[in-house]
C-alpha cells in the first residue's frame, strides 16, 4: 500500500473552516486507531498531523495563521483528552437491601 491510496483526491482547503474540518477528520481517525490514547500521545499526534499537513502545503490556499493553527491544535487536544480520558476504577460497593 502506498500513501497515495489514502490521500484525498480533491482540492486543498480553500477556507479556514475546510482546513479545520480536514485536521479534525484526520486526527479523529488517527486517535480512534490508537491503542490506549493518553494526553501526551494525543497531543503529539495532533501536533504531528498539523505539521504534516503544513509541510504538505495543505494550508497554502486558506488564510490560517500560525496563531490560529495553535488555537486549533489546543482546542482539538482539549476535546479529545476529555473524550478519551481514563477513569479511576471504583471498588464494588456493598449492596444494600431496599425497604
Phi and psi restraints in degrees (range 20) as a CNS / XPLOR table:
assign (resid 1 and name C) (resid 2 and name N)
       (resid 2 and name CA) (resid 2 and name C) 1.0 -115.7 20.0 2
assign (resid 2 and name N) (resid 2 and name CA)
       (resid 2 and name C) (resid 3 and name N) 1.0 161.9 20.0 2
assign (resid 2 and name C) (resid 3 and name N)
       (resid 3 and name CA) (resid 3 and name C) 1.0 -60.4 20.0 2
assign (resid 3 and name N) (resid 3 and name CA)
       (resid 3 and name C) (resid 4 and name N) 1.0 -34.1 20.0 2
assign (resid 3 and name C) (resid 4 and name N)
       (resid 4 and name CA) (resid 4 and name C) 1.0 -59.5 20.0 2
assign (resid 4 and name N) (resid 4 and name CA)
       (resid 4 and name C) (resid 5 and name N) 1.0 -30.0 20.0 2
assign (resid 4 and name C) (resid 5 and name N)
       (resid 5 and name CA) (resid 5 and name C) 1.0 -65.8 20.0 2
assign (resid 5 and name N) (resid 5 and name CA)
       (resid 5 and name C) (resid 6 and name N) 1.0 -21.6 20.0 2
assign (resid 5 and name C) (resid 6 and name N)
       (resid 6 and name CA) (resid 6 and name C) 1.0 -106.5 20.0 2
assign (resid 6 and name N) (resid 6 and name CA)
       (resid 6 and name C) (resid 7 and name N) 1.0 3.3 20.0 2
assign (resid 6 and name C) (resid 7 and name N)
       (resid 7 and name CA) (resid 7 and name C) 1.0 -85.0 20.0 2
assign (resid 7 and name N) (resid 7 and name CA)
       (resid 7 and name C) (resid 8 and name N) 1.0 143.3 20.0 2
assign (resid 7 and name C) (resid 8 and name N)
       (resid 8 and name CA) (resid 8 and name C) 1.0 -74.9 20.0 2
assign (resid 8 and name N) (resid 8 and name CA)
       (resid 8 and name C) (resid 9 and name N) 1.0 124.9 20.0 2
assign (resid 8 and name C) (resid 9 and name N)
       (resid 9 and name CA) (resid 9 and name C) 1.0 -80.3 20.0 2
assign (resid 9 and name N) (resid 9 and name CA)
       (resid 9 and name C) (resid 10 and name N) 1.0 -5.6 20.0 2
assign (resid 9 and name C) (resid 10 and name N)
       (resid 10 and name CA) (resid 10 and name C) 1.0 -79.1 20.0 2
assign (resid 10 and name N) (resid 10 and name CA)
       (resid 10 and name C) (resid 11 and name N) 1.0 -172.8 20.0 2
assign (resid 10 and name C) (resid 11 and name N)
       (resid 11 and name CA) (resid 11 and name C) 1.0 -72.3 20.0 2
assign (resid 11 and name N) (resid 11 and name CA)
       (resid 11 and name C) (resid 12 and name N) 1.0 162.6 20.0 2
assign (resid 11 and name C) (resid 12 and name N)
       (resid 12 and name CA) (resid 12 and name C) 1.0 -67.9 20.0 2
assign (resid 12 and name N) (resid 12 and name CA)
       (resid 12 and name C) (resid 13 and name N) 1.0 154.3 20.0 2
assign (resid 12 and name C) (resid 13 and name N)
       (resid 13 and name CA) (resid 13 and name C) 1.0 -55.6 20.0 2
assign (resid 13 and name N) (resid 13 and name CA)
       (resid 13 and name C) (resid 14 and name N) 1.0 132.9 20.0 2
assign (resid 13 and name C) (resid 14 and name N)
       (resid 14 and name CA) (resid 14 and name C) 1.0 -99.5 20.0 2
assign (resid 14 and name N) (resid 14 and name CA)
       (resid 14 and name C) (resid 15 and name N) 1.0 -14.6 20.0 2
assign (resid 14 and name C) (resid 15 and name N)
       (resid 15 and name CA) (resid 15 and name C) 1.0 -130.5 20.0 2
assign (resid 15 and name N) (resid 15 and name CA)
       (resid 15 and name C) (resid 16 and name N) 1.0 164.0 20.0 2
assign (resid 15 and name C) (resid 16 and name N)
       (resid 16 and name CA) (resid 16 and name C) 1.0 -60.7 20.0 2
assign (resid 16 and name N) (resid 16 and name CA)
       (resid 16 and name C) (resid 17 and name N) 1.0 -41.6 20.0 2
assign (resid 16 and name C) (resid 17 and name N)
       (resid 17 and name CA) (resid 17 and name C) 1.0 -62.6 20.0 2
assign (resid 17 and name N) (resid 17 and name CA)
       (resid 17 and name C) (resid 18 and name N) 1.0 -42.6 20.0 2
assign (resid 17 and name C) (resid 18 and name N)
       (resid 18 and name CA) (resid 18 and name C) 1.0 -64.7 20.0 2
assign (resid 18 and name N) (resid 18 and name CA)
       (resid 18 and name C) (resid 19 and name N) 1.0 -38.0 20.0 2
assign (resid 18 and name C) (resid 19 and name N)
       (resid 19 and name CA) (resid 19 and name C) 1.0 -66.5 20.0 2
assign (resid 19 and name N) (resid 19 and name CA)
       (resid 19 and name C) (resid 20 and name N) 1.0 -41.1 20.0 2
assign (resid 19 and name C) (resid 20 and name N)
       (resid 20 and name CA) (resid 20 and name C) 1.0 -63.1 20.0 2
assign (resid 20 and name N) (resid 20 and name CA)
       (resid 20 and name C) (resid 21 and name N) 1.0 -43.6 20.0 2
assign (resid 20 and name C) (resid 21 and name N)
       (resid 21 and name CA) (resid 21 and name C) 1.0 -63.4 20.0 2
assign (resid 21 and name N) (resid 21 and name CA)
       (resid 21 and name C) (resid 22 and name N) 1.0 -40.3 20.0 2
assign (resid 21 and name C) (resid 22 and name N)
       (resid 22 and name CA) (resid 22 and name C) 1.0 -59.9 20.0 2
assign (resid 22 and name N) (resid 22 and name CA)
       (resid 22 and name C) (resid 23 and name N) 1.0 -45.9 20.0 2
assign (resid 22 and name C) (resid 23 and name N)
       (resid 23 and name CA) (resid 23 and name C) 1.0 -64.7 20.0 2
assign (resid 23 and name N) (resid 23 and name CA)
       (resid 23 and name C) (resid 24 and name N) 1.0 -48.6 20.0 2
assign (resid 23 and name C) (resid 24 and name N)
       (resid 24 and name CA) (resid 24 and name C) 1.0 -60.3 20.0 2
assign (resid 24 and name N) (resid 24 and name CA)
       (resid 24 and name C) (resid 25 and name N) 1.0 -41.0 20.0 2
assign (resid 24 and name C) (resid 25 and name N)
       (resid 25 and name CA) (resid 25 and name C) 1.0 -64.3 20.0 2
assign (resid 25 and name N) (resid 25 and name CA)
       (resid 25 and name C) (resid 26 and name N) 1.0 -45.6 20.0 2
assign (resid 25 and name C) (resid 26 and name N)
       (resid 26 and name CA) (resid 26 and name C) 1.0 -63.8 20.0 2
assign (resid 26 and name N) (resid 26 and name CA)
       (resid 26 and name C) (resid 27 and name N) 1.0 -45.2 20.0 2
assign (resid 26 and name C) (resid 27 and name N)
       (resid 27 and name CA) (resid 27 and name C) 1.0 -65.8 20.0 2
assign (resid 27 and name N) (resid 27 and name CA)
       (resid 27 and name C) (resid 28 and name N) 1.0 -44.3 20.0 2
assign (resid 27 and name C) (resid 28 and name N)
       (resid 28 and name CA) (resid 28 and name C) 1.0 -59.4 20.0 2
assign (resid 28 and name N) (resid 28 and name CA)
       (resid 28 and name C) (resid 29 and name N) 1.0 -45.7 20.0 2
assign (resid 28 and name C) (resid 29 and name N)
       (resid 29 and name CA) (resid 29 and name C) 1.0 -63.9 20.0 2
assign (resid 29 and name N) (resid 29 and name CA)
       (resid 29 and name C) (resid 30 and name N) 1.0 -41.3 20.0 2
assign (resid 29 and name C) (resid 30 and name N)
       (resid 30 and name CA) (resid 30 and name C) 1.0 -68.6 20.0 2
assign (resid 30 and name N) (resid 30 and name CA)
       (resid 30 and name C) (resid 31 and name N) 1.0 -41.2 20.0 2
assign (resid 30 and name C) (resid 31 and name N)
       (resid 31 and name CA) (resid 31 and name C) 1.0 -68.1 20.0 2
assign (resid 31 and name N) (resid 31 and name CA)
       (resid 31 and name C) (resid 32 and name N) 1.0 -38.3 20.0 2
assign (resid 31 and name C) (resid 32 and name N)
       (resid 32 and name CA) (resid 32 and name C) 1.0 -64.0 20.0 2
assign (resid 32 and name N) (resid 32 and name CA)
       (resid 32 and name C) (resid 33 and name N) 1.0 -28.0 20.0 2
assign (resid 32 and name C) (resid 33 and name N)
       (resid 33 and name CA) (resid 33 and name C) 1.0 -87.9 20.0 2
assign (resid 33 and name N) (resid 33 and name CA)
       (resid 33 and name C) (resid 34 and name N) 1.0 -4.9 20.0 2
assign (resid 33 and name C) (resid 34 and name N)
       (resid 34 and name CA) (resid 34 and name C) 1.0 -78.2 20.0 2
assign (resid 34 and name N) (resid 34 and name CA)
       (resid 34 and name C) (resid 35 and name N) 1.0 134.8 20.0 2
assign (resid 34 and name C) (resid 35 and name N)
       (resid 35 and name CA) (resid 35 and name C) 1.0 -84.5 20.0 2
assign (resid 35 and name N) (resid 35 and name CA)
       (resid 35 and name C) (resid 36 and name N) 1.0 125.8 20.0 2
assign (resid 35 and name C) (resid 36 and name N)
       (resid 36 and name CA) (resid 36 and name C) 1.0 51.1 20.0 2
assign (resid 36 and name N) (resid 36 and name CA)
       (resid 36 and name C) (resid 37 and name N) 1.0 66.2 20.0 2
assign (resid 36 and name C) (resid 37 and name N)
       (resid 37 and name CA) (resid 37 and name C) 1.0 -65.0 20.0 2
assign (resid 37 and name N) (resid 37 and name CA)
       (resid 37 and name C) (resid 38 and name N) 1.0 134.8 20.0 2
assign (resid 37 and name C) (resid 38 and name N)
       (resid 38 and name CA) (resid 38 and name C) 1.0 -128.4 20.0 2
assign (resid 38 and name N) (resid 38 and name CA)
       (resid 38 and name C) (resid 39 and name N) 1.0 167.2 20.0 2
assign (resid 38 and name C) (resid 39 and name N)
       (resid 39 and name CA) (resid 39 and name C) 1.0 -54.2 20.0 2
assign (resid 39 and name N) (resid 39 and name CA)
       (resid 39 and name C) (resid 40 and name N) 1.0 -41.8 20.0 2
assign (resid 39 and name C) (resid 40 and name N)
       (resid 40 and name CA) (resid 40 and name C) 1.0 -66.4 20.0 2
assign (resid 40 and name N) (resid 40 and name CA)
       (resid 40 and name C) (resid 41 and name N) 1.0 -44.2 20.0 2
assign (resid 40 and name C) (resid 41 and name N)
       (resid 41 and name CA) (resid 41 and name C) 1.0 -66.9 20.0 2
assign (resid 41 and name N) (resid 41 and name CA)
       (resid 41 and name C) (resid 42 and name N) 1.0 -38.7 20.0 2
assign (resid 41 and name C) (resid 42 and name N)
       (resid 42 and name CA) (resid 42 and name C) 1.0 -62.5 20.0 2
assign (resid 42 and name N) (resid 42 and name CA)
       (resid 42 and name C) (resid 43 and name N) 1.0 -47.3 20.0 2
assign (resid 42 and name C) (resid 43 and name N)
       (resid 43 and name CA) (resid 43 and name C) 1.0 -62.1 20.0 2
assign (resid 43 and name N) (resid 43 and name CA)
       (resid 43 and name C) (resid 44 and name N) 1.0 -43.0 20.0 2
assign (resid 43 and name C) (resid 44 and name N)
       (resid 44 and name CA) (resid 44 and name C) 1.0 -62.8 20.0 2
assign (resid 44 and name N) (resid 44 and name CA)
       (resid 44 and name C) (resid 45 and name N) 1.0 -41.5 20.0 2
assign (resid 44 and name C) (resid 45 and name N)
       (resid 45 and name CA) (resid 45 and name C) 1.0 -64.8 20.0 2
assign (resid 45 and name N) (resid 45 and name CA)
       (resid 45 and name C) (resid 46 and name N) 1.0 -47.2 20.0 2
assign (resid 45 and name C) (resid 46 and name N)
       (resid 46 and name CA) (resid 46 and name C) 1.0 -60.6 20.0 2
assign (resid 46 and name N) (resid 46 and name CA)
       (resid 46 and name C) (resid 47 and name N) 1.0 -48.7 20.0 2
assign (resid 46 and name C) (resid 47 and name N)
       (resid 47 and name CA) (resid 47 and name C) 1.0 -62.6 20.0 2
assign (resid 47 and name N) (resid 47 and name CA)
       (resid 47 and name C) (resid 48 and name N) 1.0 -38.1 20.0 2
assign (resid 47 and name C) (resid 48 and name N)
       (resid 48 and name CA) (resid 48 and name C) 1.0 -65.5 20.0 2
assign (resid 48 and name N) (resid 48 and name CA)
       (resid 48 and name C) (resid 49 and name N) 1.0 -42.0 20.0 2
assign (resid 48 and name C) (resid 49 and name N)
       (resid 49 and name CA) (resid 49 and name C) 1.0 -65.9 20.0 2
assign (resid 49 and name N) (resid 49 and name CA)
       (resid 49 and name C) (resid 50 and name N) 1.0 -43.8 20.0 2
assign (resid 49 and name C) (resid 50 and name N)
       (resid 50 and name CA) (resid 50 and name C) 1.0 -62.9 20.0 2
assign (resid 50 and name N) (resid 50 and name CA)
       (resid 50 and name C) (resid 51 and name N) 1.0 -43.0 20.0 2
assign (resid 50 and name C) (resid 51 and name N)
       (resid 51 and name CA) (resid 51 and name C) 1.0 -61.7 20.0 2
assign (resid 51 and name N) (resid 51 and name CA)
       (resid 51 and name C) (resid 52 and name N) 1.0 -44.4 20.0 2
assign (resid 51 and name C) (resid 52 and name N)
       (resid 52 and name CA) (resid 52 and name C) 1.0 -60.9 20.0 2
assign (resid 52 and name N) (resid 52 and name CA)
       (resid 52 and name C) (resid 53 and name N) 1.0 -42.5 20.0 2
assign (resid 52 and name C) (resid 53 and name N)
       (resid 53 and name CA) (resid 53 and name C) 1.0 -66.2 20.0 2
assign (resid 53 and name N) (resid 53 and name CA)
       (resid 53 and name C) (resid 54 and name N) 1.0 -37.1 20.0 2
assign (resid 53 and name C) (resid 54 and name N)
       (resid 54 and name CA) (resid 54 and name C) 1.0 -64.1 20.0 2
assign (resid 54 and name N) (resid 54 and name CA)
       (resid 54 and name C) (resid 55 and name N) 1.0 -47.4 20.0 2
assign (resid 54 and name C) (resid 55 and name N)
       (resid 55 and name CA) (resid 55 and name C) 1.0 -64.6 20.0 2
assign (resid 55 and name N) (resid 55 and name CA)
       (resid 55 and name C) (resid 56 and name N) 1.0 -28.6 20.0 2
assign (resid 55 and name C) (resid 56 and name N)
       (resid 56 and name CA) (resid 56 and name C) 1.0 -82.9 20.0 2
assign (resid 56 and name N) (resid 56 and name CA)
       (resid 56 and name C) (resid 57 and name N) 1.0 -3.9 20.0 2
assign (resid 56 and name C) (resid 57 and name N)
       (resid 57 and name CA) (resid 57 and name C) 1.0 78.9 20.0 2
assign (resid 57 and name N) (resid 57 and name CA)
       (resid 57 and name C) (resid 58 and name N) 1.0 18.3 20.0 2
assign (resid 57 and name C) (resid 58 and name N)
       (resid 58 and name CA) (resid 58 and name C) 1.0 -68.6 20.0 2
assign (resid 58 and name N) (resid 58 and name CA)
       (resid 58 and name C) (resid 59 and name N) 1.0 -19.3 20.0 2
assign (resid 58 and name C) (resid 59 and name N)
       (resid 59 and name CA) (resid 59 and name C) 1.0 -104.6 20.0 2
assign (resid 59 and name N) (resid 59 and name CA)
       (resid 59 and name C) (resid 60 and name N) 1.0 10.5 20.0 2
assign (resid 59 and name C) (resid 60 and name N)
       (resid 60 and name CA) (resid 60 and name C) 1.0 -73.0 20.0 2
assign (resid 60 and name N) (resid 60 and name CA)
       (resid 60 and name C) (resid 61 and name N) 1.0 -15.8 20.0 2
assign (resid 60 and name C) (resid 61 and name N)
       (resid 61 and name CA) (resid 61 and name C) 1.0 -112.2 20.0 2
assign (resid 61 and name N) (resid 61 and name CA)
       (resid 61 and name C) (resid 62 and name N) 1.0 11.0 20.0 2
assign (resid 61 and name C) (resid 62 and name N)
       (resid 62 and name CA) (resid 62 and name C) 1.0 -124.8 20.0 2
assign (resid 62 and name N) (resid 62 and name CA)
       (resid 62 and name C) (resid 63 and name N) 1.0 169.9 20.0 2
assign (resid 62 and name C) (resid 63 and name N)
       (resid 63 and name CA) (resid 63 and name C) 1.0 -99.6 20.0 2
assign (resid 63 and name N) (resid 63 and name CA)
       (resid 63 and name C) (resid 64 and name N) 1.0 33.3 20.0 2
assign (resid 63 and name C) (resid 64 and name N)
       (resid 64 and name CA) (resid 64 and name C) 1.0 -74.3 20.0 2
assign (resid 64 and name N) (resid 64 and name CA)
       (resid 64 and name C) (resid 65 and name N) 1.0 136.8 20.0 2
assign (resid 64 and name C) (resid 65 and name N)
       (resid 65 and name CA) (resid 65 and name C) 1.0 -96.4 20.0 2
assign (resid 65 and name N) (resid 65 and name CA)
       (resid 65 and name C) (resid 66 and name N) 1.0 166.1 20.0 2
assign (resid 65 and name C) (resid 66 and name N)
       (resid 66 and name CA) (resid 66 and name C) 1.0 -61.7 20.0 2
assign (resid 66 and name N) (resid 66 and name CA)
       (resid 66 and name C) (resid 67 and name N) 1.0 -37.4 20.0 2
assign (resid 66 and name C) (resid 67 and name N)
       (resid 67 and name CA) (resid 67 and name C) 1.0 -60.8 20.0 2
assign (resid 67 and name N) (resid 67 and name CA)
       (resid 67 and name C) (resid 68 and name N) 1.0 -44.5 20.0 2
assign (resid 67 and name C) (resid 68 and name N)
       (resid 68 and name CA) (resid 68 and name C) 1.0 -66.6 20.0 2
assign (resid 68 and name N) (resid 68 and name CA)
       (resid 68 and name C) (resid 69 and name N) 1.0 -38.3 20.0 2
assign (resid 68 and name C) (resid 69 and name N)
       (resid 69 and name CA) (resid 69 and name C) 1.0 -62.9 20.0 2
assign (resid 69 and name N) (resid 69 and name CA)
       (resid 69 and name C) (resid 70 and name N) 1.0 -36.7 20.0 2
assign (resid 69 and name C) (resid 70 and name N)
       (resid 70 and name CA) (resid 70 and name C) 1.0 -65.9 20.0 2
assign (resid 70 and name N) (resid 70 and name CA)
       (resid 70 and name C) (resid 71 and name N) 1.0 -42.1 20.0 2
assign (resid 70 and name C) (resid 71 and name N)
       (resid 71 and name CA) (resid 71 and name C) 1.0 -63.8 20.0 2
assign (resid 71 and name N) (resid 71 and name CA)
       (resid 71 and name C) (resid 72 and name N) 1.0 -42.5 20.0 2
assign (resid 71 and name C) (resid 72 and name N)
       (resid 72 and name CA) (resid 72 and name C) 1.0 -60.7 20.0 2
assign (resid 72 and name N) (resid 72 and name CA)
       (resid 72 and name C) (resid 73 and name N) 1.0 -46.3 20.0 2
assign (resid 72 and name C) (resid 73 and name N)
       (resid 73 and name CA) (resid 73 and name C) 1.0 -59.5 20.0 2
assign (resid 73 and name N) (resid 73 and name CA)
       (resid 73 and name C) (resid 74 and name N) 1.0 -48.5 20.0 2
assign (resid 73 and name C) (resid 74 and name N)
       (resid 74 and name CA) (resid 74 and name C) 1.0 -62.3 20.0 2
assign (resid 74 and name N) (resid 74 and name CA)
       (resid 74 and name C) (resid 75 and name N) 1.0 -42.0 20.0 2
assign (resid 74 and name C) (resid 75 and name N)
       (resid 75 and name CA) (resid 75 and name C) 1.0 -66.6 20.0 2
assign (resid 75 and name N) (resid 75 and name CA)
       (resid 75 and name C) (resid 76 and name N) 1.0 -44.9 20.0 2
assign (resid 75 and name C) (resid 76 and name N)
       (resid 76 and name CA) (resid 76 and name C) 1.0 -64.2 20.0 2
assign (resid 76 and name N) (resid 76 and name CA)
       (resid 76 and name C) (resid 77 and name N) 1.0 -42.7 20.0 2
assign (resid 76 and name C) (resid 77 and name N)
       (resid 77 and name CA) (resid 77 and name C) 1.0 -60.4 20.0 2
assign (resid 77 and name N) (resid 77 and name CA)
       (resid 77 and name C) (resid 78 and name N) 1.0 -46.4 20.0 2
assign (resid 77 and name C) (resid 78 and name N)
       (resid 78 and name CA) (resid 78 and name C) 1.0 -59.9 20.0 2
assign (resid 78 and name N) (resid 78 and name CA)
       (resid 78 and name C) (resid 79 and name N) 1.0 -44.5 20.0 2
assign (resid 78 and name C) (resid 79 and name N)
       (resid 79 and name CA) (resid 79 and name C) 1.0 -64.0 20.0 2
assign (resid 79 and name N) (resid 79 and name CA)
       (resid 79 and name C) (resid 80 and name N) 1.0 -48.1 20.0 2
assign (resid 79 and name C) (resid 80 and name N)
       (resid 80 and name CA) (resid 80 and name C) 1.0 -67.6 20.0 2
assign (resid 80 and name N) (resid 80 and name CA)
       (resid 80 and name C) (resid 81 and name N) 1.0 -36.3 20.0 2
assign (resid 80 and name C) (resid 81 and name N)
       (resid 81 and name CA) (resid 81 and name C) 1.0 -63.4 20.0 2
assign (resid 81 and name N) (resid 81 and name CA)
       (resid 81 and name C) (resid 82 and name N) 1.0 -35.2 20.0 2
assign (resid 81 and name C) (resid 82 and name N)
       (resid 82 and name CA) (resid 82 and name C) 1.0 -68.9 20.0 2
assign (resid 82 and name N) (resid 82 and name CA)
       (resid 82 and name C) (resid 83 and name N) 1.0 -37.1 20.0 2
assign (resid 82 and name C) (resid 83 and name N)
       (resid 83 and name CA) (resid 83 and name C) 1.0 -73.1 20.0 2
assign (resid 83 and name N) (resid 83 and name CA)
       (resid 83 and name C) (resid 84 and name N) 1.0 -42.7 20.0 2
assign (resid 83 and name C) (resid 84 and name N)
       (resid 84 and name CA) (resid 84 and name C) 1.0 -103.3 20.0 2
assign (resid 84 and name N) (resid 84 and name CA)
       (resid 84 and name C) (resid 85 and name N) 1.0 18.5 20.0 2
assign (resid 84 and name C) (resid 85 and name N)
       (resid 85 and name CA) (resid 85 and name C) 1.0 -67.8 20.0 2
assign (resid 85 and name N) (resid 85 and name CA)
       (resid 85 and name C) (resid 86 and name N) 1.0 152.0 20.0 2
assign (resid 85 and name C) (resid 86 and name N)
       (resid 86 and name CA) (resid 86 and name C) 1.0 -92.8 20.0 2
assign (resid 86 and name N) (resid 86 and name CA)
       (resid 86 and name C) (resid 87 and name N) 1.0 153.0 20.0 2
assign (resid 86 and name C) (resid 87 and name N)
       (resid 87 and name CA) (resid 87 and name C) 1.0 -110.9 20.0 2
assign (resid 87 and name N) (resid 87 and name CA)
       (resid 87 and name C) (resid 88 and name N) 1.0 149.6 20.0 2
assign (resid 87 and name C) (resid 88 and name N)
       (resid 88 and name CA) (resid 88 and name C) 1.0 -72.8 20.0 2
assign (resid 88 and name N) (resid 88 and name CA)
       (resid 88 and name C) (resid 89 and name N) 1.0 151.4 20.0 2
assign (resid 88 and name C) (resid 89 and name N)
       (resid 89 and name CA) (resid 89 and name C) 1.0 -89.3 20.0 2
assign (resid 89 and name N) (resid 89 and name CA)
       (resid 89 and name C) (resid 90 and name N) 1.0 123.9 20.0 2
assign (resid 89 and name C) (resid 90 and name N)
       (resid 90 and name CA) (resid 90 and name C) 1.0 -88.2 20.0 2
assign (resid 90 and name N) (resid 90 and name CA)
       (resid 90 and name C) (resid 91 and name N) 1.0 143.3 20.0 2
assign (resid 90 and name C) (resid 91 and name N)
       (resid 91 and name CA) (resid 91 and name C) 1.0 -68.8 20.0 2
assign (resid 91 and name N) (resid 91 and name CA)
       (resid 91 and name C) (resid 92 and name N) 1.0 152.9 20.0 2
assign (resid 91 and name C) (resid 92 and name N)
       (resid 92 and name CA) (resid 92 and name C) 1.0 -64.7 20.0 2
assign (resid 92 and name N) (resid 92 and name CA)
       (resid 92 and name C) (resid 93 and name N) 1.0 129.1 20.0 2
assign (resid 92 and name C) (resid 93 and name N)
       (resid 93 and name CA) (resid 93 and name C) 1.0 -84.7 20.0 2
assign (resid 93 and name N) (resid 93 and name CA)
       (resid 93 and name C) (resid 94 and name N) 1.0 141.8 20.0 2
assign (resid 93 and name C) (resid 94 and name N)
       (resid 94 and name CA) (resid 94 and name C) 1.0 -63.5 20.0 2
assign (resid 94 and name N) (resid 94 and name CA)
       (resid 94 and name C) (resid 95 and name N) 1.0 139.3 20.0 2
assign (resid 94 and name C) (resid 95 and name N)
       (resid 95 and name CA) (resid 95 and name C) 1.0 -79.4 20.0 2
assign (resid 95 and name N) (resid 95 and name CA)
       (resid 95 and name C) (resid 96 and name N) 1.0 136.2 20.0 2
assign (resid 95 and name C) (resid 96 and name N)
       (resid 96 and name CA) (resid 96 and name C) 1.0 -108.6 20.0 2
assign (resid 96 and name N) (resid 96 and name CA)
       (resid 96 and name C) (resid 97 and name N) 1.0 144.6 20.0 2
assign (resid 96 and name C) (resid 97 and name N)
       (resid 97 and name CA) (resid 97 and name C) 1.0 -78.1 20.0 2
assign (resid 97 and name N) (resid 97 and name CA)
       (resid 97 and name C) (resid 98 and name N) 1.0 138.9 20.0 2
assign (resid 97 and name C) (resid 98 and name N)
       (resid 98 and name CA) (resid 98 and name C) 1.0 -92.3 20.0 2
assign (resid 98 and name N) (resid 98 and name CA)
       (resid 98 and name C) (resid 99 and name N) 1.0 132.0 20.0 2
